[in-house]
Amino acid sequence: MSTAAAQGAPGAMVVLLDRVHAALTQAEYVDLGPLSVAIEIELARLEQSSDHAALLHVQALARRNEACLQAAQRGFRAARRRVEEIKAARSGLVTYDVKGRRAEPHPPGELAKRL
């Protein structure tokens, strides 16, 4: 690898990390797969770079993207929980105990026996 190519590696990684950030903030999750492959390739080139300032910038961008990815994961988990709650609500009454936890309803026959 030439010195010029090694010097260009941080710049290429910056572009890729910016594209990942844009994909995350615009909910274009389909773009993340190809971008992750390109980032893996650029990581190999980045190892040859000696530009400490550029590497620190790449590190800062990677941390920014990590925070965005974690937020997206939390959003997906919340959406999945909400879909499950909606499905459960369709099947009948949903109640909560005094601590705010979801309580399992009693079978229909049990209430009738108590009356």
Biopython code that builds the backbone (N, CA, C, O; Angstrom):
import numpy as np
from Bio.PDB.StructureBuilder import StructureBuilder

atoms = [
    (1, "MET", "N", (0.846, -1.171, 0.000)),
    (1, "MET", "CA", (0.000, 0.000, 0.000)),
    (1, "MET", "C", (0.888, 1.230, 0.000)),
    (1, "MET", "O", (1.896, 1.283, 0.705)),
    (2, "SER", "N", (0.510, 2.209, -0.790)),
    (2, "SER", "CA", (1.311, 3.425, -0.866)),
    (2, "SER", "C", (1.030, 4.322, 0.330)),
    (2, "SER", "O", (0.011, 4.173, 1.003)),
    (3, "THR", "N", (1.925, 5.239, 0.586)),
    (3, "THR", "CA", (1.751, 6.176, 1.683)),
    (3, "THR", "C", (0.533, 7.056, 1.451)),
    (3, "THR", "O", (-0.202, 7.361, 2.389)),
    (4, "ALA", "N", (0.316, 7.462, 0.214)),
    (4, "ALA", "CA", (-0.835, 8.306, -0.114)),
    (4, "ALA", "C", (-2.140, 7.578, 0.180)),
    (4, "ALA", "O", (-3.090, 8.182, 0.678)),
    (5, "ALA", "N", (-2.192, 6.280, -0.127)),
    (5, "ALA", "CA", (-3.404, 5.505, 0.139)),
    (5, "ALA", "C", (-3.631, 5.375, 1.636)),
    (5, "ALA", "O", (-4.765, 5.454, 2.107)),
    (6, "ALA", "N", (-2.546, 5.174, 2.388)),
    (6, "ALA", "CA", (-2.667, 5.062, 3.837)),
    (6, "ALA", "C", (-3.138, 6.382, 4.444)),
    (6, "ALA", "O", (-3.921, 6.380, 5.394)),
    (7, "GLN", "N", (-2.672, 7.501, 3.907)),
    (7, "GLN", "CA", (-3.077, 8.812, 4.407)),
    (7, "GLN", "C", (-4.562, 9.064, 4.120)),
    (7, "GLN", "O", (-5.231, 9.757, 4.887)),
    (8, "GLY", "N", (-5.079, 8.506, 3.022)),
    (8, "GLY", "CA", (-6.471, 8.721, 2.648)),
    (8, "GLY", "C", (-7.447, 7.867, 3.434)),
    (8, "GLY", "O", (-8.651, 8.125, 3.404)),
    (9, "ALA", "N", (-6.956, 6.855, 4.138)),
    (9, "ALA", "CA", (-7.833, 5.944, 4.863)),
    (9, "ALA", "C", (-8.702, 6.648, 5.899)),
    (9, "ALA", "O", (-9.902, 6.375, 5.955)),
    (10, "PRO", "N", (-8.150, 7.543, 6.725)),
    (10, "PRO", "CA", (-9.029, 8.205, 7.689)),
    (10, "PRO", "C", (-10.141, 9.004, 7.007)),
    (10, "PRO", "O", (-11.272, 9.030, 7.493)),
    (11, "GLY", "N", (-9.833, 9.645, 5.904)),
    (11, "GLY", "CA", (-10.856, 10.412, 5.186)),
    (11, "GLY", "C", (-11.971, 9.527, 4.669)),
    (11, "GLY", "O", (-13.146, 9.885, 4.754)),
    (12, "ALA", "N", (-11.608, 8.374, 4.135)),
    (12, "ALA", "CA", (-12.615, 7.437, 3.634)),
    (12, "ALA", "C", (-13.479, 6.909, 4.778)),
    (12, "ALA", "O", (-14.688, 6.735, 4.624)),
    (13, "MET", "N", (-12.853, 6.660, 5.916)),
    (13, "MET", "CA", (-13.604, 6.168, 7.073)),
    (13, "MET", "C", (-14.551, 7.248, 7.590)),
    (13, "MET", "O", (-15.671, 6.942, 7.998)),
    (14, "VAL", "N", (-14.117, 8.498, 7.578)),
    (14, "VAL", "CA", (-14.976, 9.601, 8.010)),
    (14, "VAL", "C", (-16.226, 9.650, 7.143)),
    (14, "VAL", "O", (-17.338, 9.804, 7.649)),
    (15, "VAL", "N", (-16.036, 9.519, 5.844)),
    (15, "VAL", "CA", (-17.177, 9.533, 4.921)),
    (15, "VAL", "C", (-18.128, 8.378, 5.240)),
    (15, "VAL", "O", (-19.343, 8.571, 5.281)),
    (16, "LEU", "N", (-17.592, 7.198, 5.462)),
    (16, "LEU", "CA", (-18.436, 6.034, 5.768)),
    (16, "LEU", "C", (-19.181, 6.216, 7.088)),
    (16, "LEU", "O", (-20.369, 5.907, 7.182)),
    (17, "LEU", "N", (-18.487, 6.714, 8.101)),
    (17, "LEU", "CA", (-19.135, 6.907, 9.391)),
    (17, "LEU", "C", (-20.214, 7.981, 9.309)),
    (17, "LEU", "O", (-21.245, 7.875, 9.973)),
    (18, "ASP", "N", (-19.988, 9.006, 8.506)),
    (18, "ASP", "CA", (-21.021, 10.021, 8.294)),
    (18, "ASP", "C", (-22.233, 9.428, 7.569)),
    (18, "ASP", "O", (-23.373, 9.796, 7.855)),
    (19, "ARG", "N", (-21.987, 8.519, 6.638)),
    (19, "ARG", "CA", (-23.092, 7.874, 5.920)),
    (19, "ARG", "C", (-23.891, 6.977, 6.862)),
    (19, "ARG", "O", (-25.115, 6.901, 6.763)),
    (20, "VAL", "N", (-23.196, 6.299, 7.776)),
    (20, "VAL", "CA", (-23.888, 5.466, 8.768)),
    (20, "VAL", "C", (-24.765, 6.356, 9.648)),
    (20, "VAL", "O", (-25.922, 6.030, 9.915)),
    (21, "HIS", "N", (-24.211, 7.470, 10.090)),
    (21, "HIS", "CA", (-24.971, 8.394, 10.936)),
    (21, "HIS", "C", (-26.211, 8.897, 10.202)),
    (21, "HIS", "O", (-27.299, 8.955, 10.775)),
    (22, "ALA", "N", (-26.041, 9.256, 8.947)),
    (22, "ALA", "CA", (-27.179, 9.729, 8.152)),
    (22, "ALA", "C", (-28.228, 8.626, 8.005)),
    (22, "ALA", "O", (-29.424, 8.895, 8.105)),
    (23, "ALA", "N", (-27.794, 7.402, 7.770)),
    (23, "ALA", "CA", (-28.739, 6.282, 7.630)),
    (23, "ALA", "C", (-29.508, 6.066, 8.926)),
    (23, "ALA", "O", (-30.711, 5.806, 8.901)),
    (24, "LEU", "N", (-28.818, 6.173, 10.055)),
    (24, "LEU", "CA", (-29.488, 5.978, 11.341)),
    (24, "LEU", "C", (-30.490, 7.088, 11.634)),
    (24, "LEU", "O", (-31.605, 6.819, 12.083)),
    (25, "THR", "N", (-30.099, 8.324, 11.383)),
    (25, "THR", "CA", (-30.984, 9.439, 11.705)),
    (25, "THR", "C", (-32.153, 9.558, 10.742)),
    (25, "THR", "O", (-33.163, 10.184, 11.063)),
    (26, "GLN", "N", (-32.022, 8.955, 9.556)),
    (26, "GLN", "CA", (-33.101, 9.001, 8.573)),
    (26, "GLN", "C", (-33.857, 7.671, 8.485)),
    (26, "GLN", "O", (-34.685, 7.478, 7.595)),
    (27, "ALA", "N", (-33.566, 6.761, 9.412)),
    (27, "ALA", "CA", (-34.220, 5.447, 9.479)),
    (27, "ALA", "C", (-34.066, 4.659, 8.181)),
    (27, "ALA", "O", (-34.984, 3.947, 7.772)),
    (28, "GLU", "N", (-32.926, 4.782, 7.543)),
    (28, "GLU", "CA", (-32.617, 4.020, 6.325)),
    (28, "GLU", "C", (-31.769, 2.807, 6.735)),
    (28, "GLU", "O", (-30.608, 2.686, 6.344)),
    (29, "TYR", "N", (-32.359, 1.929, 7.515)),
    (29, "TYR", "CA", (-31.620, 0.816, 8.097)),
    (29, "TYR", "C", (-31.121, -0.185, 7.070)),
    (29, "TYR", "O", (-30.169, -0.919, 7.339)),
    (30, "VAL", "N", (-31.740, -0.229, 5.907)),
    (30, "VAL", "CA", (-31.316, -1.140, 4.848)),
    (30, "VAL", "C", (-29.892, -0.796, 4.386)),
    (30, "VAL", "O", (-29.145, -1.675, 3.956)),
    (31, "ASP", "N", (-29.528, 0.476, 4.477)),
    (31, "ASP", "CA", (-28.203, 0.910, 4.037)),
    (31, "ASP", "C", (-27.086, 0.469, 4.973)),
    (31, "ASP", "O", (-25.919, 0.483, 4.583)),
    (32, "LEU", "N", (-27.417, 0.082, 6.189)),
    (32, "LEU", "CA", (-26.387, -0.227, 7.178)),
    (32, "LEU", "C", (-25.587, -1.488, 6.839)),
    (32, "LEU", "O", (-24.398, -1.561, 7.149)),
    (33, "GLY", "N", (-26.211, -2.466, 6.217)),
    (33, "GLY", "CA", (-25.498, -3.703, 5.864)),
    (33, "GLY", "C", (-24.315, -3.453, 4.938)),
    (33, "GLY", "O", (-23.186, -3.810, 5.274)),
    (34, "PRO", "N", (-24.555, -2.841, 3.774)),
    (34, "PRO", "CA", (-23.424, -2.558, 2.874)),
    (34, "PRO", "C", (-22.398, -1.612, 3.493)),
    (34, "PRO", "O", (-21.201, -1.742, 3.240)),
    (35, "LEU", "N", (-22.861, -0.669, 4.296)),
    (35, "LEU", "CA", (-21.919, 0.252, 4.932)),
    (35, "LEU", "C", (-21.014, -0.472, 5.928)),
    (35, "LEU", "O", (-19.832, -0.146, 6.045)),
    (36, "SER", "N", (-21.559, -1.443, 6.637)),
    (36, "SER", "CA", (-20.730, -2.179, 7.597)),
    (36, "SER", "C", (-19.648, -2.982, 6.887)),
    (36, "SER", "O", (-18.538, -3.119, 7.401)),
    (37, "VAL", "N", (-19.961, -3.508, 5.717)),
    (37, "VAL", "CA", (-18.954, -4.230, 4.931)),
    (37, "VAL", "C", (-17.850, -3.263, 4.494)),
    (37, "VAL", "O", (-16.665, -3.585, 4.585)),
    (38, "ALA", "N", (-18.241, -2.089, 4.025)),
    (38, "ALA", "CA", (-17.257, -1.094, 3.591)),
    (38, "ALA", "C", (-16.395, -0.623, 4.760)),
    (38, "ALA", "O", (-15.203, -0.367, 4.593)),
    (39, "ILE", "N", (-16.993, -0.510, 5.932)),
    (39, "ILE", "CA", (-16.229, -0.087, 7.112)),
    (39, "ILE", "C", (-15.202, -1.145, 7.485)),
    (39, "ILE", "O", (-14.078, -0.810, 7.859)),
    (40, "GLU", "N", (-15.571, -2.406, 7.390)),
    (40, "GLU", "CA", (-14.616, -3.487, 7.679)),
    (40, "GLU", "C", (-13.408, -3.403, 6.748)),
    (40, "GLU", "O", (-12.270, -3.595, 7.177)),
    (41, "ILE", "N", (-13.659, -3.120, 5.491)),
    (41, "ILE", "CA", (-12.562, -3.000, 4.517)),
    (41, "ILE", "C", (-11.679, -1.805, 4.872)),
    (41, "ILE", "O", (-10.453, -1.900, 4.842)),
    (42, "GLU", "N", (-12.309, -0.686, 5.207)),
    (42, "GLU", "CA", (-11.547, 0.518, 5.540)),
    (42, "GLU", "C", (-10.771, 0.360, 6.842)),
    (42, "GLU", "O", (-9.723, 0.982, 7.010)),
    (43, "LEU", "N", (-11.262, -0.454, 7.756)),
    (43, "LEU", "CA", (-10.526, -0.678, 9.003)),
    (43, "LEU", "C", (-9.143, -1.257, 8.729)),
    (43, "LEU", "O", (-8.167, -0.888, 9.384)),
    (44, "ALA", "N", (-9.063, -2.157, 7.765)),
    (44, "ALA", "CA", (-7.764, -2.735, 7.407)),
    (44, "ALA", "C", (-6.826, -1.652, 6.880)),
    (44, "ALA", "O", (-5.635, -1.661, 7.193)),
    (45, "ARG", "N", (-7.343, -0.733, 6.096)),
    (45, "ARG", "CA", (-6.523, 0.365, 5.582)),
    (45, "ARG", "C", (-6.164, 1.347, 6.686)),
    (45, "ARG", "O", (-5.071, 1.913, 6.695)),
    (46, "LEU", "N", (-7.080, 1.543, 7.604)),
    (46, "LEU", "CA", (-6.886, 2.507, 8.679)),
    (46, "LEU", "C", (-5.716, 2.116, 9.577)),
    (46, "LEU", "O", (-5.059, 2.981, 10.156)),
    (47, "GLU", "N", (-5.460, 0.829, 9.691)),
    (47, "GLU", "CA", (-4.343, 0.359, 10.512)),
    (47, "GLU", "C", (-3.002, 0.876, 10.002)),
    (47, "GLU", "O", (-2.034, 0.943, 10.759)),
    (48, "GLN", "N", (-2.939, 1.239, 8.727)),
    (48, "GLN", "CA", (-1.692, 1.725, 8.125)),
    (48, "GLN", "C", (-1.514, 3.236, 8.314)),
    (48, "GLN", "O", (-0.451, 3.774, 8.004)),
    (49, "SER", "N", (-2.526, 3.910, 8.810)),
    (49, "SER", "CA", (-2.475, 5.362, 8.944)),
    (49, "SER", "C", (-1.647, 5.773, 10.149)),
    (49, "SER", "O", (-1.660, 5.110, 11.186)),
    (50, "SER", "N", (-0.933, 6.870, 9.997)),
    (50, "SER", "CA", (-0.144, 7.407, 11.111)),
    (50, "SER", "C", (-0.620, 8.801, 11.500)),
    (50, "SER", "O", (0.033, 9.470, 12.300)),
    (51, "ASP", "N", (-1.731, 9.245, 10.957)),
    (51, "ASP", "CA", (-2.282, 10.564, 11.244)),
    (51, "ASP", "C", (-3.106, 10.489, 12.532)),
    (51, "ASP", "O", (-4.288, 10.143, 12.511)),
    (52, "HIS", "N", (-2.458, 10.819, 13.649)),
    (52, "HIS", "CA", (-3.080, 10.668, 14.961)),
    (52, "HIS", "C", (-4.336, 11.536, 15.100)),
    (52, "HIS", "O", (-5.341, 11.076, 15.643)),
    (53, "ALA", "N", (-4.295, 12.755, 14.627)),
    (53, "ALA", "CA", (-5.448, 13.660, 14.731)),
    (53, "ALA", "C", (-6.643, 13.101, 13.951)),
    (53, "ALA", "O", (-7.778, 13.145, 14.427)),
    (54, "ALA", "N", (-6.381, 12.582, 12.763)),
    (54, "ALA", "CA", (-7.460, 12.023, 11.951)),
    (54, "ALA", "C", (-8.043, 10.775, 12.615)),
    (54, "ALA", "O", (-9.252, 10.546, 12.575)),
    (55, "LEU", "N", (-7.177, 9.980, 13.222)),
    (55, "LEU", "CA", (-7.665, 8.774, 13.906)),
    (55, "LEU", "C", (-8.527, 9.144, 15.113)),
    (55, "LEU", "O", (-9.515, 8.466, 15.395)),
    (56, "LEU", "N", (-8.169, 10.199, 15.819)),
    (56, "LEU", "CA", (-8.989, 10.656, 16.939)),
    (56, "LEU", "C", (-10.361, 11.139, 16.454)),
    (56, "LEU", "O", (-11.377, 10.925, 17.115)),
    (57, "HIS", "N", (-10.368, 11.791, 15.295)),
    (57, "HIS", "CA", (-11.634, 12.241, 14.714)),
    (57, "HIS", "C", (-12.501, 11.039, 14.336)),
    (57, "HIS", "O", (-13.707, 11.037, 14.583)),
    (58, "VAL", "N", (-11.891, 10.028, 13.742)),
    (58, "VAL", "CA", (-12.614, 8.797, 13.385)),
    (58, "VAL", "C", (-13.175, 8.150, 14.652)),
    (58, "VAL", "O", (-14.310, 7.673, 14.659)),
    (59, "GLN", "N", (-12.388, 8.136, 15.708)),
    (59, "GLN", "CA", (-12.840, 7.556, 16.966)),
    (59, "GLN", "C", (-14.045, 8.317, 17.521)),
    (59, "GLN", "O", (-14.993, 7.701, 18.007)),
    (60, "ALA", "N", (-14.015, 9.629, 17.453)),
    (60, "ALA", "CA", (-15.141, 10.436, 17.934)),
    (60, "ALA", "C", (-16.407, 10.152, 17.117)),
    (60, "ALA", "O", (-17.501, 10.056, 17.673)),
    (61, "LEU", "N", (-16.252, 10.021, 15.807)),
    (61, "LEU", "CA", (-17.402, 9.714, 14.956)),
    (61, "LEU", "C", (-17.951, 8.325, 15.260)),
    (61, "LEU", "O", (-19.165, 8.118, 15.255)),
    (62, "ALA", "N", (-17.064, 7.383, 15.522)),
    (62, "ALA", "CA", (-17.493, 6.027, 15.852)),
    (62, "ALA", "C", (-18.281, 6.022, 17.160)),
    (62, "ALA", "O", (-19.273, 5.304, 17.285)),
    (63, "ARG", "N", (-17.847, 6.811, 18.123)),
    (63, "ARG", "CA", (-18.574, 6.897, 19.397)),
    (63, "ARG", "C", (-19.951, 7.540, 19.193)),
    (63, "ARG", "O", (-20.937, 7.119, 19.798)),
    (64, "ARG", "N", (-20.006, 8.556, 18.341)),
    (64, "ARG", "CA", (-21.292, 9.194, 18.033)),
    (64, "ARG", "C", (-22.246, 8.165, 17.431)),
    (64, "ARG", "O", (-23.415, 8.085, 17.810)),
    (65, "ASN", "N", (-21.725, 7.377, 16.484)),
    (65, "ASN", "CA", (-22.559, 6.364, 15.840)),
    (65, "ASN", "C", (-22.970, 5.277, 16.821)),
    (65, "ASN", "O", (-24.077, 4.746, 16.734)),
    (66, "GLU", "N", (-22.090, 4.945, 17.750)),
    (66, "GLU", "CA", (-22.427, 3.938, 18.749)),
    (66, "GLU", "C", (-23.631, 4.393, 19.572)),
    (66, "GLU", "O", (-24.536, 3.604, 19.845)),
    (67, "ALA", "N", (-23.638, 5.662, 19.964)),
    (67, "ALA", "CA", (-24.768, 6.195, 20.730)),
    (67, "ALA", "C", (-26.057, 6.136, 19.907)),
    (67, "ALA", "O", (-27.120, 5.809, 20.435)),
    (68, "CYS", "N", (-25.962, 6.453, 18.619)),
    (68, "CYS", "CA", (-27.137, 6.390, 17.741)),
    (68, "CYS", "C", (-27.625, 4.954, 17.579)),
    (68, "CYS", "O", (-28.829, 4.701, 17.600)),
    (69, "LEU", "N", (-26.704, 4.020, 17.421)),
    (69, "LEU", "CA", (-27.084, 2.615, 17.289)),
    (69, "LEU", "C", (-27.759, 2.104, 18.553)),
    (69, "LEU", "O", (-28.746, 1.372, 18.476)),
    (70, "GLN", "N", (-27.243, 2.479, 19.703)),
    (70, "GLN", "CA", (-27.859, 2.058, 20.962)),
    (70, "GLN", "C", (-29.262, 2.637, 21.095)),
    (70, "GLN", "O", (-30.177, 1.952, 21.552)),
    (71, "ALA", "N", (-29.432, 3.884, 20.701)),
    (71, "ALA", "CA", (-30.765, 4.500, 20.745)),
    (71, "ALA", "C", (-31.719, 3.785, 19.802)),
    (71, "ALA", "O", (-32.881, 3.564, 20.144)),
    (72, "ALA", "N", (-31.241, 3.425, 18.625)),
    (72, "ALA", "CA", (-32.086, 2.697, 17.671)),
    (72, "ALA", "C", (-32.482, 1.338, 18.237)),
    (72, "ALA", "O", (-33.627, 0.913, 18.084)),
    (73, "GLN", "N", (-31.547, 0.658, 18.886)),
    (73, "GLN", "CA", (-31.861, -0.631, 19.494)),
    (73, "GLN", "C", (-32.922, -0.483, 20.577)),
    (73, "GLN", "O", (-33.843, -1.295, 20.663)),
    (74, "ARG", "N", (-32.795, 0.554, 21.407)),
    (74, "ARG", "CA", (-33.812, 0.778, 22.443)),
    (74, "ARG", "C", (-35.175, 1.036, 21.797)),
    (74, "ARG", "O", (-36.196, 0.554, 22.288)),
    (75, "GLY", "N", (-35.192, 1.781, 20.719)),
    (75, "GLY", "CA", (-36.438, 2.056, 20.014)),
    (75, "GLY", "C", (-37.059, 0.803, 19.441)),
    (75, "GLY", "O", (-38.273, 0.620, 19.521)),
    (76, "PHE", "N", (-36.235, -0.071, 18.859)),
    (76, "PHE", "CA", (-36.755, -1.330, 18.317)),
    (76, "PHE", "C", (-37.328, -2.202, 19.424)),
    (76, "PHE", "O", (-38.390, -2.802, 19.256)),
    (77, "ARG", "N", (-36.629, -2.277, 20.559)),
    (77, "ARG", "CA", (-37.131, -3.087, 21.669)),
    (77, "ARG", "C", (-38.456, -2.530, 22.193)),
    (77, "ARG", "O", (-39.379, -3.292, 22.482)),
    (78, "ALA", "N", (-38.552, -1.209, 22.315)),
    (78, "ALA", "CA", (-39.794, -0.590, 22.783)),
    (78, "ALA", "C", (-40.933, -0.861, 21.800)),
    (78, "ALA", "O", (-42.056, -1.153, 22.210)),
    (79, "ALA", "N", (-40.644, -0.766, 20.523)),
    (79, "ALA", "CA", (-41.676, -1.027, 19.510)),
    (79, "ALA", "C", (-42.122, -2.480, 19.571)),
    (79, "ALA", "O", (-43.314, -2.769, 19.467)),
    (80, "ARG", "N", (-41.181, -3.387, 19.737)),
    (80, "ARG", "CA", (-41.520, -4.809, 19.825)),
    (80, "ARG", "C", (-42.397, -5.073, 21.055)),
    (80, "ARG", "O", (-43.372, -5.820, 20.976)),
    (81, "ARG", "N", (-42.044, -4.452, 22.202)),
    (81, "ARG", "CA", (-42.872, -4.613, 23.403)),
    (81, "ARG", "C", (-44.278, -4.072, 23.171)),
    (81, "ARG", "O", (-45.261, -4.685, 23.585)),
    (82, "ARG", "N", (-44.367, -2.931, 22.512)),
    (82, "ARG", "CA", (-45.674, -2.323, 22.262)),
    (82, "ARG", "C", (-46.530, -3.193, 21.351)),
    (82, "ARG", "O", (-47.733, -3.332, 21.576)),
    (83, "VAL", "N", (-45.925, -3.776, 20.333)),
    (83, "VAL", "CA", (-46.666, -4.674, 19.441)),
    (83, "VAL", "C", (-47.179, -5.874, 20.232)),
    (83, "VAL", "O", (-48.314, -6.306, 20.032)),
    (84, "GLU", "N", (-46.366, -6.407, 21.117)),
    (84, "GLU", "CA", (-46.800, -7.537, 21.947)),
    (84, "GLU", "C", (-47.941, -7.126, 22.862)),
    (84, "GLU", "O", (-48.876, -7.899, 23.071)),
    (85, "GLU", "N", (-47.876, -5.909, 23.415)),
    (85, "GLU", "CA", (-48.964, -5.429, 24.264)),
    (85, "GLU", "C", (-50.263, -5.301, 23.471)),
    (85, "GLU", "O", (-51.335, -5.652, 23.965)),
    (86, "ILE", "N", (-50.165, -4.806, 22.257)),
    (86, "ILE", "CA", (-51.349, -4.656, 21.410)),
    (86, "ILE", "C", (-51.943, -6.021, 21.080)),
    (86, "ILE", "O", (-53.160, -6.201, 21.113)),
    (87, "LYS", "N", (-51.081, -6.973, 20.764)),
    (87, "LYS", "CA", (-51.569, -8.329, 20.486)),
    (87, "LYS", "C", (-52.257, -8.916, 21.708)),
    (87, "LYS", "O", (-53.308, -9.546, 21.592)),
    (88, "ALA", "N", (-51.665, -8.710, 22.879)),
    (88, "ALA", "CA", (-52.242, -9.243, 24.106)),
    (88, "ALA", "C", (-53.571, -8.567, 24.416)),
    (88, "ALA", "O", (-54.499, -9.214, 24.902)),
    (89, "ALA", "N", (-53.668, -7.281, 24.140)),
    (89, "ALA", "CA", (-54.908, -6.548, 24.418)),
    (89, "ALA", "C", (-56.052, -7.056, 23.550)),
    (89, "ALA", "O", (-57.209, -7.052, 23.972)),
    (90, "ARG", "N", (-55.731, -7.485, 22.355)),
    (90, "ARG", "CA", (-56.771, -8.026, 21.473)),
    (90, "ARG", "C", (-57.369, -9.301, 22.023)),
    (90, "ARG", "O", (-58.521, -9.629, 21.737)),
    (91, "SER", "N", (-56.588, -10.022, 22.815)),
    (91, "SER", "CA", (-57.063, -11.310, 23.324)),
    (91, "SER", "C", (-57.921, -11.160, 24.577)),
    (91, "SER", "O", (-58.485, -12.148, 25.047)),
    (92, "GLY", "N", (-58.034, -9.969, 25.125)),
    (92, "GLY", "CA", (-58.902, -9.795, 26.288)),
    (92, "GLY", "C", (-58.413, -8.711, 27.216)),
    (92, "GLY", "O", (-57.570, -7.886, 26.863)),
    (93, "LEU", "N", (-58.959, -8.734, 28.402)),
    (93, "LEU", "CA", (-58.683, -7.732, 29.409)),
    (93, "LEU", "C", (-57.237, -7.818, 29.884)),
    (93, "LEU", "O", (-56.704, -8.906, 30.102)),
    (94, "VAL", "N", (-56.612, -6.648, 30.041)),
    (94, "VAL", "CA", (-55.262, -6.567, 30.582)),
    (94, "VAL", "C", (-55.341, -5.721, 31.839)),
    (94, "VAL", "O", (-55.842, -4.597, 31.808)),
    (95, "THR", "N", (-54.846, -6.261, 32.944)),
    (95, "THR", "CA", (-54.862, -5.520, 34.204)),
    (95, "THR", "C", (-53.453, -5.424, 34.765)),
    (95, "THR", "O", (-52.536, -6.119, 34.328)),
    (96, "TYR", "N", (-53.308, -4.535, 35.754)),
    (96, "TYR", "CA", (-52.010, -4.308, 36.376)),
    (96, "TYR", "C", (-52.166, -4.381, 37.883)),
    (96, "TYR", "O", (-53.214, -4.029, 38.425)),
    (97, "ASP", "N", (-51.119, -4.840, 38.560)),
    (97, "ASP", "CA", (-51.175, -4.916, 40.015)),
    (97, "ASP", "C", (-50.821, -3.558, 40.617)),
    (97, "ASP", "O", (-50.595, -2.593, 39.886)),
    (98, "VAL", "N", (-50.771, -3.482, 41.954)),
    (98, "VAL", "CA", (-50.536, -2.210, 42.632)),
    (98, "VAL", "C", (-49.135, -1.647, 42.360)),
    (98, "VAL", "O", (-48.902, -0.452, 42.546)),
    (99, "LYS", "N", (-48.221, -2.485, 41.931)),
    (99, "LYS", "CA", (-46.863, -2.026, 41.618)),
    (99, "LYS", "C", (-46.694, -1.674, 40.147)),
    (99, "LYS", "O", (-45.583, -1.380, 39.705)),
    (100, "GLY", "N", (-47.775, -1.701, 39.392)),
    (100, "GLY", "CA", (-47.718, -1.334, 37.983)),
    (100, "GLY", "C", (-47.260, -2.446, 37.062)),
    (100, "GLY", "O", (-47.021, -2.218, 35.876)),
    (101, "ARG", "N", (-47.138, -3.646, 37.604)),
    (101, "ARG", "CA", (-46.757, -4.785, 36.766)),
    (101, "ARG", "C", (-47.993, -5.400, 36.145)),
    (101, "ARG", "O", (-49.083, -5.371, 36.715)),
    (102, "ARG", "N", (-47.801, -5.938, 35.003)),
    (102, "ARG", "CA", (-48.893, -6.584, 34.285)),
    (102, "ARG", "C", (-49.358, -7.804, 35.080)),
    (102, "ARG", "O", (-48.547, -8.647, 35.465)),
    (103, "ALA", "N", (-50.651, -7.894, 35.322)),
    (103, "ALA", "CA", (-51.216, -9.018, 36.067)),
    (103, "ALA", "C", (-51.921, -9.951, 35.099)),
    (103, "ALA", "O", (-52.621, -9.509, 34.189)),
    (104, "GLU", "N", (-51.735, -11.207, 35.299)),
    (104, "GLU", "CA", (-52.409, -12.197, 34.455)),
    (104, "GLU", "C", (-53.862, -12.289, 34.886)),
    (104, "GLU", "O", (-54.149, -12.425, 36.075)),
    (105, "PRO", "N", (-54.778, -12.216, 33.932)),
    (105, "PRO", "CA", (-56.204, -12.313, 34.298)),
    (105, "PRO", "C", (-56.538, -13.724, 34.769)),
    (105, "PRO", "O", (-55.911, -14.702, 34.362)),
    (106, "HIS", "N", (-57.538, -13.800, 35.632)),
    (106, "HIS", "CA", (-57.999, -15.105, 36.112)),
    (106, "HIS", "C", (-58.830, -15.771, 35.032)),
    (106, "HIS", "O", (-59.505, -15.081, 34.268)),
    (107, "PRO", "N", (-58.799, -17.074, 34.949)),
    (107, "PRO", "CA", (-59.643, -17.768, 33.976)),
    (107, "PRO", "C", (-61.108, -17.445, 34.248)),
    (107, "PRO", "O", (-61.469, -17.223, 35.404)),
    (108, "PRO", "N", (-61.968, -17.411, 33.226)),
    (108, "PRO", "CA", (-63.364, -17.015, 33.395)),
    (108, "PRO", "C", (-64.116, -17.830, 34.435)),
    (108, "PRO", "O", (-64.934, -17.268, 35.164)),
    (109, "GLY", "N", (-63.880, -19.092, 34.530)),
    (109, "GLY", "CA", (-64.619, -19.940, 35.468)),
    (109, "GLY", "C", (-64.298, -19.614, 36.912)),
    (109, "GLY", "O", (-65.152, -19.809, 37.777)),
    (110, "GLU", "N", (-63.147, -19.143, 37.201)),
    (110, "GLU", "CA", (-62.724, -18.876, 38.566)),
    (110, "GLU", "C", (-63.546, -17.742, 39.184)),
    (110, "GLU", "O", (-63.934, -17.837, 40.349)),
    (111, "LEU", "N", (-63.815, -16.689, 38.443)),
    (111, "LEU", "CA", (-64.612, -15.575, 38.932)),
    (111, "LEU", "C", (-66.042, -16.040, 39.206)),
    (111, "LEU", "O", (-66.624, -15.669, 40.226)),
    (112, "ALA", "N", (-66.599, -16.824, 38.335)),
    (112, "ALA", "CA", (-67.970, -17.309, 38.510)),
    (112, "ALA", "C", (-68.077, -18.169, 39.757)),
    (112, "ALA", "O", (-69.110, -18.117, 40.425)),
    (113, "LYS", "N", (-67.102, -18.930, 40.095)),
    (113, "LYS", "CA", (-67.141, -19.793, 41.273)),
    (113, "LYS", "C", (-67.167, -18.957, 42.549)),
    (113, "LYS", "O", (-67.811, -19.331, 43.529)),
    (114, "ARG", "N", (-66.463, -17.818, 42.533)),
    (114, "ARG", "CA", (-66.377, -16.981, 43.716)),
    (114, "ARG", "C", (-67.697, -16.266, 43.970)),
    (114, "ARG", "O", (-67.986, -15.924, 45.117)),
    (115, "LEU", "N", (-68.493, -16.031, 42.959)),
    (115, "LEU", "CA", (-69.756, -15.338, 43.119)),
    (115, "LEU", "C", (-70.791, -16.341, 43.529)),
    (115, "LEU", "O", (-71.953, -15.985, 43.726)),
]
sb = StructureBuilder()
sb.init_structure("model")
sb.init_model(0)
sb.init_chain("A")
sb.init_seg("    ")
for serial, (resi, resn, name, xyz) in enumerate(atoms, 1):
    if name == "N":
        sb.init_residue(resn, " ", resi, " ")
    sb.init_atom(name, np.array(xyz, "f"), 0.0, 1.0, " ", f" {name:<3s}", serial, name[0])
structure = sb.get_structure()
